[in-house]
Amino acid sequence: MFKTIIVAARDRDRLADITAIATRFGLDMLLARLGLAKSEGTETGDPPDLPTRTRQALEALGPTYVKLGQILATRADLLPEPWITEFEKLHSSAPTLPFETLRPRLEEALGEPPETAFARFDPVPLAAASMAQVHRAKLHDGREVVVKIRRPGIRKTMQADLRLITHLAGIVEASSREARRFQPQALVKQLLDTVLEELDFTNEGRNADRLREDLAANPGVVVPVIHWRFSSETVLVIDYVEGIPPRDGDMLRAAGIDPATIADLGAALVLDMVLVNGRFHGDPHPGNLLCLPGNRLALLDLGLIGHVSARRQQEFLAFILSLRSGDAQTLADTLIIWSQGSTPSRDRILSAAEQLVARHGSGPLVLGQLVADFFPLLRKEGLVLPPDLALIFKALITMDGVLGAIQPGFDLSDALQKARGRLVMNRIAAAHSPEKTVALLLELSRISDEAPRLLRALTRKLEQQDAPHGFSDAAVLKAAKWLAGAMVATGIIIAGALMLT
């Protein structure tokens, strides 16, 4: 209670805004269900427009709440389709600001006026979002760039929002059994990480550099260059890329771009990011992708990057491949691994896996249709996906939808089969990296050094007393031969490794 008073006092102005907006959009019943308001006890079900009103309220509340809604849009394992559909409409658009409002921040970051820092700077905004505004410019070396400027005062407002949301998540988790399944504090932790990372534009710049390095071997993929000389926490200067969003196949063909080639490239790209590199674009919708001449694909807006552990890569690939091969047992095993400590009935999970195999085990693999069946089954069985896995599904579904729109009938199965081979080769390469080889050689060398001493000690022990109970002469002889063989094998391995080096 005392903590609530402190939080409310510190951020009372923002709390008053939130309360007023929630009331304006008629969210009293939703707040009651979350344990944040008293229930009148007159409502018997959700009004059909409640998801729409909630989405509108989140937009009115600003960027922090828009980010929260976008995270919830990835959680089809928690929310039914009407809510997911509404939250997917959330975007970070906002009214443009007069450039003179942004000028002090830009000049502070650049250390000089934009008119001298750049050969040309356009004060008319190219685009605006709730967190930043973008302007066109030209460097003195002739390169066309965009200048992304953080809105003034946005950090203070978002930090107040995060404090309030963090506190409210604890109340919700303690007071609402219905909301507890959503794991509100885990969702807020994901929101905190996302918002704090995106507030610092240098993180987006580093994401771009890392992705460009990951994808350097693929000439069909373009990641815009970051100009670090002009970039900072509040300003990001990026190469300007002109292209066509992948929304319509006819439009691409008219520009001399082959939709089928782009579809193959996009599928290989997202699978390589997720299953091979372990770092992927978290929201590859058409607004963040551009098709370029030469059938190339550019990745934009790299503020949200997902990371995949090697273990999760194996689990996800096992999920897809067991589904395609009709192996319901392995599919059920993977679902249980993803159950996050809950205790689902294996028989029920196996039944759900068999349903998925029956519906999606053959024919074209359309992730959107798979998820339309998969997530309701998760909700029915009370399974909750880990947040990182939900983001993987979201990225793959989004890209699958984009590719299906420009190339109807696109089948992800072939790309998945090819990705399996690349994943295996990547695992082999990682296992035999120079660092791991050196570590193995050091350990084998240690064993080789110790083996003669251990063998002499064993021999002396056997000479001094009878063999331990249960040891026959044959067993001792076998152990000695094994140890000698191990020494020889160690020497061969070390010699071979040195020759390879």
Rosetta blueprint (number, residue, H / E / L):
1 M L
2 F H
3 K H
4 T H
5 I H
6 I H
7 V H
8 A H
9 A H
10 R H
11 D L
12 R H
13 D H
14 R H
15 L H
16 A H
17 D H
18 I H
19 T H
20 A H
21 I H
22 A H
23 T H
24 R H
25 F L
26 G L
27 L L
28 D H
29 M H
30 L H
31 L H
32 A H
33 R H
34 L L
35 G L
36 L L
37 A L
38 K L
39 S L
40 E L
41 G L
42 T L
43 E L
44 T L
45 G L
46 D L
47 P L
48 P L
49 D L
50 L H
51 P H
52 T H
53 R H
54 T H
55 R H
56 Q H
57 A H
58 L H
59 E H
60 A H
61 L H
62 G L
63 P H
64 T H
65 Y H
66 V H
67 K H
68 L H
69 G H
70 Q H
71 I H
72 L H
73 A L
74 T L
75 R L
76 A L
77 D L
78 L L
79 L L
80 P L
81 E H
82 P H
83 W H
84 I H
85 T H
86 E H
87 F H
88 E L
89 K L
90 L L
91 H L
92 S L
93 S E
94 A L
95 P L
96 T L
97 L L
98 P L
99 F H
100 E H
101 T H
102 L H
103 R H
104 P H
105 R H
106 L H
107 E H
108 E H
109 A H
110 L H
111 G L
112 E L
113 P L
114 P H
115 E H
116 T H
117 A H
118 F L
119 A L
120 R E
121 F E
122 D L
123 P L
124 V L
125 P L
126 L L
127 A E
128 A E
129 A E
130 S L
131 M L
132 A E
133 Q E
134 V E
135 H E
136 R E
137 A E
138 K E
139 L L
140 H L
141 D L
142 G L
143 R L
144 E E
145 V E
146 V E
147 V E
148 K E
149 I E
150 R E
151 R L
152 P L
153 G L
154 I H
155 R H
156 K H
157 T H
158 M H
159 Q H
160 A H
161 D H
162 L H
163 R H
164 L H
165 I H
166 T H
167 H H
168 L H
169 A H
170 G H
171 I H
172 V H
173 E H
174 A H
175 S H
176 S L
177 R H
178 E H
179 A H
180 R H
181 R L
182 F L
183 Q L
184 P H
185 Q H
186 A H
187 L H
188 V H
189 K H
190 Q H
191 L H
192 L H
193 D H
194 T H
195 V H
196 L H
197 E H
198 E H
199 L H
200 D L
201 F H
202 T H
203 N H
204 E H
205 G H
206 R H
207 N H
208 A H
209 D H
210 R H
211 L H
212 R H
213 E H
214 D H
215 L L
216 A L
217 A L
218 N L
219 P L
220 G L
221 V E
222 V E
223 V L
224 P L
225 V L
226 I E
227 H L
228 W H
229 R H
230 F H
231 S L
232 S L
233 E L
234 T L
235 V E
236 L E
237 V E
238 I E
239 D E
240 Y L
241 V L
242 E L
243 G L
244 I E
245 P L
246 P L
247 R L
248 D L
249 G H
250 D H
251 M H
252 L H
253 R H
254 A H
255 A L
256 G L
257 I L
258 D L
259 P H
260 A H
261 T H
262 I H
263 A H
264 D H
265 L H
266 G H
267 A H
268 A H
269 L H
270 V H
271 L H
272 D H
273 M H
274 V H
275 L H
276 V H
277 N H
278 G L
279 R E
280 F E
281 H E
282 G L
283 D L
284 P L
285 H L
286 P H
287 G H
288 N H
289 L E
290 L E
291 C E
292 L E
293 P L
294 G L
295 N L
296 R E
297 L E
298 A E
299 L E
300 L L
301 D L
302 L L
303 G L
304 L L
305 I E
306 G E
307 H E
308 V L
309 S L
310 A H
311 R H
312 R H
313 Q H
314 Q H
315 E H
316 F H
317 L H
318 A H
319 F H
320 I H
321 L H
322 S H
323 L H
324 R H
325 S H
326 G L
327 D L
328 A H
329 Q H
330 T H
331 L H
332 A H
333 D H
334 T H
335 L H
336 I H
337 I H
338 W L
339 S L
340 Q L
341 G L
342 S L
343 T L
344 P L
345 S L
346 R H
347 D H
348 R H
349 I H
350 L H
351 S H
352 A H
353 A H
354 E H
355 Q H
356 L H
357 V H
358 A H
359 R H
360 H H
361 G L
362 S L
363 G L
364 P L
365 L L
366 V L
367 L H
368 G H
369 Q H
370 L H
371 V H
372 A H
373 D H
374 F H
375 F H
376 P H
377 L H
378 L H
379 R H
380 K H
381 E H
382 G L
383 L L
384 V L
385 L L
386 P L
387 P H
388 D H
389 L H
390 A H
391 L H
392 I H
393 F H
394 K H
395 A H
396 L H
397 I H
398 T H
399 M H
400 D H
401 G H
402 V H
403 L H
404 G H
405 A H
406 I H
407 Q L
408 P L
409 G L
410 F L
411 D L
412 L L
413 S H
414 D H
415 A H
416 L H
417 Q H
418 K H
419 A H
420 R H
421 G H
422 R H
423 L H
424 V H
425 M H
426 N H
427 R H
428 I H
429 A H
430 A H
431 A H
432 H L
433 S L
434 P H
435 E H
436 K H
437 T H
438 V H
439 A H
440 L H
441 L H
442 L H
443 E H
444 L H
445 S H
446 R H
447 I H
448 S H
449 D H
450 E H
451 A H
452 P H
453 R H
454 L H
455 L H
456 R H
457 A H
458 L H
459 T H
460 R H
461 K H
462 L H
463 E H
464 Q H
465 Q L
466 D L
467 A L
468 P L
469 H L
470 G L
471 F L
472 S L
473 D H
474 A H
475 A H
476 V H
477 L H
478 K H
479 A H
480 A H
481 K H
482 W H
483 L H
484 A H
485 G H
486 A H
487 M H
488 V H
489 A H
490 T H
491 G H
492 I H
493 I H
494 I H
495 A H
496 G H
497 A H
498 L H
499 M H
500 L H
501 T L
